[in-house]
Amino acid sequence: PSVSMASATAIVDFSNLSFTSVSLTARGALIYNTTTSGGSNTTDSVCVLDFGADKTATSGTFTVQFPAFTTSAAILRIA
């Protein structure tokens, strides 16, 4: 992800994700950090996404599209 500071707000930008040739239904997603520190093998949750309804792909491409990388729209904003 890309991180930026704008107008006293920290914002994070994630690339859209596409899963091709899948058949699935999802209600949400989890963004998590896989980096390790101090020799520990941990995975920390960053945020949980709720799609608002079931989203389905049948023998096709399932894409998670993130909002614009701005202080008013970025998926993660800290002011």
N, CA and C of each residue as an Amber inpcrd file, in Angstrom:
protein
   237
   0.8190000  -1.2120000   0.0000000   0.0000000   0.0000000   0.0000000
   0.8590000   1.2700000   0.0000000   0.2540000   2.3500000  -0.4660000
   0.9070000   3.6620000  -0.4250000   0.3330000   4.4410000   0.7450000
   1.1900000   5.1830000   1.4300000   0.7660000   5.9880000   2.5770000
   1.1520000   7.4330000   2.3060000   0.2660000   8.3570000   2.7000000
   0.5420000   9.7710000   2.4990000  -0.0750000  10.5720000   3.6340000
   0.4540000  11.7700000   3.8400000  -0.0920000  12.7070000   4.8140000
  -0.5640000  13.9270000   4.0450000  -1.8350000  14.2760000   4.2070000
  -2.4000000  15.4270000   3.5030000  -3.3750000  16.1520000   4.4240000
  -3.1790000  17.4430000   4.5990000  -4.0670000  18.2650000   5.4320000
  -4.2810000  17.6420000   6.8130000  -3.2020000  17.2080000   7.4500000
  -3.2310000  16.6100000   8.7910000  -4.0210000  15.2990000   8.8460000
  -4.1860000  14.6540000   7.7090000  -4.8580000  13.3610000   7.6580000
  -3.9380000  12.3540000   6.9850000  -3.7060000  11.2420000   7.6690000
  -2.9250000  10.1520000   7.0810000  -3.8820000   9.2900000   6.2740000
  -3.4860000   8.9540000   5.0490000  -4.3390000   8.1200000   4.1940000
  -3.5180000   6.9650000   3.6300000  -4.2080000   5.8620000   3.3810000
  -3.5590000   4.6620000   2.8490000  -4.2830000   4.2490000   1.5750000
  -3.5060000   3.9150000   0.5620000  -4.0570000   3.5020000  -0.7220000
  -3.7090000   2.0410000  -0.9740000  -4.7000000   1.2590000  -1.3360000
  -4.4950000  -0.1430000  -1.6830000  -4.8150000  -0.3400000  -3.1550000
  -4.0780000  -1.2070000  -3.8100000  -4.3730000  -1.5550000  -5.2030000
  -5.6240000  -2.4120000  -5.2560000  -6.4070000  -2.2340000  -6.3240000
  -7.5580000  -3.1030000  -6.5290000  -7.0650000  -4.5450000  -6.6550000
  -7.8660000  -5.4830000  -6.2000000  -7.5150000  -6.9050000  -6.2690000
  -8.4900000  -7.6280000  -7.1760000  -7.9800000  -8.4630000  -8.0520000
  -8.8280000  -9.2670000  -8.9310000  -8.4410000 -10.7350000  -8.8140000
  -9.4450000 -11.5620000  -8.6480000  -9.2650000 -13.0120000  -8.5950000
  -9.9500000 -13.5720000  -9.8390000  -9.1790000 -14.1860000 -10.7270000
  -9.7200000 -14.6330000 -12.0070000 -10.1360000 -16.1000000 -11.9720000
 -11.0710000 -16.4310000 -12.8300000 -11.5640000 -17.8060000 -13.0000000
 -12.0320000 -18.4140000 -11.6860000 -12.8590000 -17.6530000 -10.9460000
 -13.3520000 -18.1360000  -9.6610000 -14.8700000 -18.1950000  -9.6460000
 -15.3720000 -19.0210000  -8.7660000 -16.7890000 -19.0400000  -8.4270000
 -16.8600000 -18.8960000  -6.9210000 -17.3700000 -17.7460000  -6.4580000
 -17.4330000 -17.5070000  -5.0190000 -18.4620000 -16.4580000  -4.6890000
 -18.8560000 -16.4580000  -3.4210000 -19.7160000 -15.4250000  -2.8680000
 -19.0280000 -14.9030000  -1.6150000 -18.9270000 -13.5830000  -1.4980000
 -18.2810000 -12.9720000  -0.3370000 -19.1470000 -11.8340000   0.1780000
 -19.1680000 -11.6870000   1.4900000 -19.8940000 -10.5870000   2.1330000
 -18.9260000  -9.4870000   2.5820000 -17.6350000  -9.8370000   2.7000000
 -16.6530000  -8.8720000   3.1680000 -15.2480000  -9.3790000   2.9410000
 -14.2910000  -8.6300000   3.4960000 -12.8810000  -8.9800000   3.3430000
 -12.1170000  -8.5040000   4.5730000 -10.9250000  -9.0260000   4.7290000
 -10.0510000  -8.6400000   5.8290000  -8.7280000  -8.1480000   5.2600000
  -8.3210000  -6.9580000   5.6530000  -6.9930000  -6.4570000   5.3120000
  -6.1240000  -6.7530000   6.5250000  -4.9870000  -7.4100000   6.2750000
  -4.1280000  -7.7830000   7.3930000  -2.6600000  -7.5480000   7.0630000
  -1.8590000  -7.4430000   8.1090000  -0.4330000  -7.1820000   8.0040000
   0.3090000  -8.4940000   8.2170000   1.1100000  -8.8900000   7.2470000
   1.8430000 -10.1540000   7.3570000   3.3080000  -9.9660000   7.7300000
   3.7190000  -8.7290000   7.9900000   5.1160000  -8.5180000   8.3650000
   5.3500000  -9.0410000   9.7730000   6.5540000  -9.4940000  10.0290000
   6.8940000 -10.0080000  11.3580000   7.9660000  -9.1310000  11.9730000
   7.9700000  -9.0750000  13.2870000   8.9970000  -8.3040000  13.9860000
   9.4410000  -9.0750000  15.2140000  10.6850000  -8.9000000  15.5840000
  11.1930000  -9.5530000  16.7780000  11.1850000 -11.0670000  16.7060000
  11.1650000 -11.6180000  15.4860000  11.2060000 -13.0670000  15.3390000
   9.8640000 -13.7500000  15.5450000   8.8100000 -12.9870000  15.8610000
   7.5020000 -13.6190000  16.0460000   6.8160000 -13.7710000  14.7000000
   6.0160000 -14.7810000  14.5890000   5.2920000 -15.0530000  13.3540000
   3.8270000 -14.7320000  13.5930000   3.4590000 -13.4640000  13.4090000
   2.0910000 -13.0340000  13.6860000   1.4700000 -12.4100000  12.4460000
   0.1700000 -12.4130000  12.4250000  -0.6010000 -11.7420000  11.3840000
  -1.6150000 -10.8660000  12.1080000  -1.5170000  -9.5590000  11.9090000
  -2.3870000  -8.6200000  12.6110000  -3.4570000  -8.0680000  11.6740000
  -4.6890000  -8.0330000  12.1500000  -5.7770000  -7.4360000  11.3830000
  -5.5850000  -5.9300000  11.3170000  -5.8510000  -5.3550000  10.1500000
  -5.7940000  -3.9120000   9.9730000  -7.2110000  -3.3520000   9.9250000
  -8.0680000  -3.9580000   9.1030000  -9.4770000  -3.5570000   9.0710000
 -10.3210000  -4.6500000   8.4140000 -11.6010000  -4.6060000   8.7400000
 -12.5690000  -5.5410000   8.1670000 -13.4610000  -4.7460000   7.2290000
 -13.6680000  -5.2480000   6.0270000 -14.5330000  -4.5930000   5.0460000
 -15.8610000  -5.3260000   4.9720000 -16.9460000  -4.5760000   4.9730000
 -18.2820000  -5.1400000   4.8030000 -18.8010000  -4.6470000   3.4600000
 -19.0540000  -5.5620000   2.5430000 -19.5120000  -5.1830000   1.2060000
 -20.9740000  -4.7260000   1.1970000 -21.6850000  -4.8750000   2.3100000
 -23.0710000  -4.4240000   2.3970000 -24.0730000  -5.4400000   1.9050000
 -23.6250000  -6.4040000   1.1450000 -24.4760000  -7.4810000   0.6160000
 -23.5470000  -8.5410000   0.0500000 -24.0890000  -9.7110000  -0.1870000
 -23.2970000 -10.7610000  -0.8210000 -22.9140000 -10.3370000  -2.2310000
 -21.6630000 -10.5540000  -2.5890000 -21.1630000 -10.2820000  -3.9440000
 -20.6970000 -11.6140000  -4.5210000 -21.0880000 -11.9020000  -5.7570000
 -20.8460000 -13.2210000  -6.3430000 -20.1350000 -13.1110000  -7.6870000
 -19.2440000 -14.0590000  -7.9190000 -18.6260000 -14.2500000  -9.2360000
 -18.8090000 -15.7240000  -9.5730000 -19.2440000 -16.0130000 -10.7800000
 -19.4420000 -17.3940000 -11.2220000 -18.5950000 -17.6320000 -12.4620000
 -17.5760000 -18.4680000 -12.3070000 -16.6440000 -18.7530000 -13.4050000
 -16.1640000 -17.4510000 -14.0630000 -15.7870000 -16.5120000 -13.2330000
 -15.3630000 -15.2200000 -13.7680000 -14.3560000 -14.5450000 -12.8670000
 -14.3220000 -13.2240000 -12.9330000 -13.3720000 -12.4340000 -12.1610000
 -14.0950000 -11.7310000 -11.0200000 -13.5680000 -11.8830000  -9.8270000
 -14.0710000 -11.1980000  -8.6380000 -13.0780000 -10.0810000  -8.3210000
 -13.5470000  -8.8310000  -8.3320000 -12.6680000  -7.6870000  -8.1120000
 -13.0990000  -6.9130000  -6.8830000 -12.1350000  -6.6000000  -6.0340000
 -12.3500000  -5.6950000  -4.9070000 -11.7440000  -4.3660000  -5.3370000
 -12.6160000  -3.3610000  -5.5060000 -12.1660000  -2.0530000  -5.9770000
 -12.1650000  -1.0760000  -4.8100000 -11.0040000  -0.5050000  -4.5300000
 -10.8630000   0.4220000  -3.4170000 -11.1630000   1.8490000  -3.8740000
 -11.6350000   2.7030000  -2.9420000 -11.9610000   4.0860000  -3.3100000
 -10.7130000   4.9150000  -3.6010000 -10.9380000   6.1290000  -4.0630000
  -9.8620000   7.0490000  -4.4340000  -8.9360000   7.3240000  -3.2490000
  -7.6790000   7.6070000  -3.5640000  -6.6320000   7.8840000  -2.5740000
  -6.6660000   9.3710000  -2.2250000  -7.7320000   9.7750000  -1.4870000
  -7.9060000  11.1750000  -1.0820000  -8.2720000  11.2270000   0.3990000
  -8.1560000  12.4100000   0.9920000  -8.4740000  12.5590000   2.4170000
  -9.9580000  12.3680000   2.7160000 -10.8000000  12.4370000   1.7040000
 -12.2350000  12.2570000   1.9520000 -12.7550000  10.8950000   1.5070000
 -11.9210000  10.0890000   0.8350000 -12.4330000   8.8240000   0.3110000
 -11.5820000   7.5880000   0.6230000 -10.3100000   7.7410000   0.9510000
  -9.4330000   6.5940000   1.1580000 -10.0300000   5.6080000   2.1610000
  -9.7880000   4.3210000   1.9490000 -10.3710000   3.2840000   2.8080000
  -9.8690000   3.3930000   4.2310000  -8.6220000   3.8300000   4.4280000
  -8.0820000   4.0750000   5.7650000  -7.6530000   5.5360000   5.8570000
  -8.2870000   6.2580000   6.8090000  -7.9750000   7.6690000   7.0320000
  -7.8360000   7.9010000   8.5340000  -6.7730000   8.5470000   8.9380000
  -6.5810000   8.8740000  10.3530000  -6.2810000  10.3640000  10.4460000
  -7.1380000  11.0620000  11.1850000  -6.9730000  12.5160000  11.3340000
  -6.6430000  12.8610000  12.7630000
